[in-house]
């Protein structure tokens, strides 16, 4: 997605070996116009896939997932990273380790929002090692629902996430793919959209 | 906001003494159409207030705040509940106790996204004891920016949040105000919009 790649080059910050900070438009401050374009791009790709729901994980996945849901006219569900006292019956869970935050979280979705008839598009802001997406897949499959694909805003193609998900049988569709960082600049691989 | 009150009566669940669960359209599964209407309602109220940014707190505040930001054509910032290794310089923080989750979190916003010229609308999904909104106000004022008002989707009017914020001098504008629960049903007070 040209617009996204240009925005990453303009406003993204490369930190150290493998961190791209996009907190001015995606992960902290959010540009709703860019989110709308992201929503349209995914919707255009998946409009004929018979999807019933969009699933993401709090917190940075919510903004793009919401606009994907709007463009596809579907409900969006965001998985929770910690159990809540108002959420106690029929919860489906998976353990997810976050390398960024260096913690293992129990990720959960209330089972009542997923059924065997559901065909799900997972959306997340970043794909690195694939642990978050894998956890969401585990939860969705516990409900007997089907994951059609994993849609990613920014894929770190130098990490193992895409390979892991593809090996498990799930197509990955990424709007921007980071091949490597060179002198503090991002070098992209060809994106899926 | 009539549409929201009707939705709460239809799909909300009263649990115990003082919990209203709205996880089928706001706090877990999200109805983007309702979020759009919420965005328009706040924008209509604040369109002439000279606002520059919308601020919320992860995670359930993000969906309504994003559509408020869209309707007002502004950037949205969501405060973080835990420090992130990619977020390390110039961070403004406040301590917030959540009665729902029974934990104290350090809430933070990167200082570079707030300036003394900013006029902020805070948006949150729930107002109960007012601790989250108070923490956001503290952060925003550390940056020298001005909080114009606090916009709330669902206010628990039987808790002290509104009184606390008004005493501090901040107008509270709520789309639905829960007066009390009677036989497991919500009884509303007159809403602000």
Interface residues (C-beta under 8 A of the other chain):
Chain A: X15 X19 X21 X23 X24 X28 X29 X30 X31 X32 X35 X36 X58 X59 X62 X63 X66 X69 X70 X75 X76 X77 X78 X80 X82 X84 X85 X86 X87 X100 X101 X102 X109 X110 X113
Chain B: X15 X19 X21 X23 X24 X28 X29 X30 X31 X32 X35 X36 X58 X59 X62 X63 X66 X69 X70 X75 X76 X77 X78 X80 X82 X84 X85 X86 X87 X100 X101 X102 X109 X110 X113
